[in-house]
């Protein structure tokens, strides 16, 4: 009975909102990341992105809304697809549950500033202004800066969309992005802690020596940022991550039920 109802609902949605095949083709042509997804998975990703756009609210800042050329339908579909790439390997139920705390995506015309307050180990309060390309709240909107959204979708390790939606996954079991999202039954907290701690320690060791880091050193600022940076690197520079931190990469393939390094190798991109 449940399957028949789900099928009826899917057919009703398709009748009311025909899938924009041409726009999806254009999105995959525009963004190397989406073009990397094998054809056998791309149709499912496109469908999920199309549903995402109807389930969630995409809000443009008035300055962007006035510009008819800014953020067209293809770009909105591409944004949704990059978010849904995180859950592509999961069942429909797991996908919907993972993004149940996503209600709105707010696109701003530029990066924005937030006043940050931090207390150090000595109890001294430090305050400064931080420029951000994105921000995420537990039950609030995902906020993204338009220039960085347009820079996302390449194979260079940077993707503000995946980064901020990774925070939403992280907040599936807490109000804060602490680097410990809800885990599947085949991954223990000990497994997770071991691999991310090893990565965290390596990043800090390299930074203290003045060495380059294999992933964005922003990952070393906070455990939640470490998870988000690793997620964006996992999808947009998978071979780089697998070579730098093979244990962590293997853990994330189990978590996401995807192996994007094999996609990159097949396409001839070293990531």
Buried (B, 14 or more C-beta within 10 A) or exposed (E): EEEEEEEEEEEEBEEEEEBBEEBBEBBBEBBBBBBBBEEEBBEEBBBBBBBBBEEBEBBBBEEBEEEEEBBEEBBBBBBBBBBBBBBBBBEEEBBBBBBEBBEEBBBBBEBBEEEEEEEEEEEEEEEEEEEBBBBBBBEEBBBBBBBBBBBBBEBBBBBBBBBBBBBBBBBBEBEEBBBBBEBEEEBEEEBBEBBBEEBBEBBEEBEEEEEEBBBBBBBBEBBBBBBBBBBBBBBBBBBBBBBBBEBBBBBBBBBBBBBBBBBBBEBEBEB
